[in-house]
Structures are given as C-alpha cells and as structure tokens.
Amino acid sequence: MDTAIHRLGLAPDGALEVPTGKRYDEAGWYGGSPAPGSLGPAVIVGHVDSAKDGPSVFFRLRNLKVRDVIEVTRSDGTSVRFVVDSV
C-alpha cells in the first residue's frame, strides 16, 4: 500500500477523528501520539472498507505476515521502518 498520512485529532465528543471526505481512502496519524519512529506507540488509523465505496486503505492489512516491513516516510523526508513481529 502507498498512502498519504494526515494528522488527526479528537472529535468534539472526544472520539478519535478518522479520515473522511476526499481523504476517506487515506491513513491518518493521531497527533496526540508520538510520531512514527519516535519513542512510544504511534497511532495510525484508516478504514478497511465501506458498504458504499468498497475496499479502503487498510483492506489488505490481513495479508501481512511476520517479518513483513512497513516503511513510513516522515514529513521531514526521513523514513522509519517497522517489522511485523506477530499477526
């Protein structure tokens, strides 16, 4: 998968925002969590599918296998790599 990652916050009711509108099919990073590659758990969210639009950005997450590599390019142009250690 290759997707833009947009900064998300909290909705007025305190729930985590999710990608909507034109960005529905892209991922979002919760800005209240550490940035990917920083110390601590980064929170990246996205939709799997919808009845209206079908498969979305995380539809194929179920295909990940142990030792698969996930690379995130940060806003400063550097990349961080993560390795799947369990599914």
MOMO-V185542 format. One record per helix or strand of 3 or more residues. SS is the DSSP state (h for helix, s for strand). FROM is the first residue (numbers start at 1). TO is the last residue. Records with the same first field share a line. If there is no record, write none. Layout:
# MOMO-V185542
SS = FROM-TO ; FROM-TO
This chain:
# MOMO-V185542
s = 5-8 ; 27-30 ; 69-73 ; 79-83
h = 21-23 ; 59-63
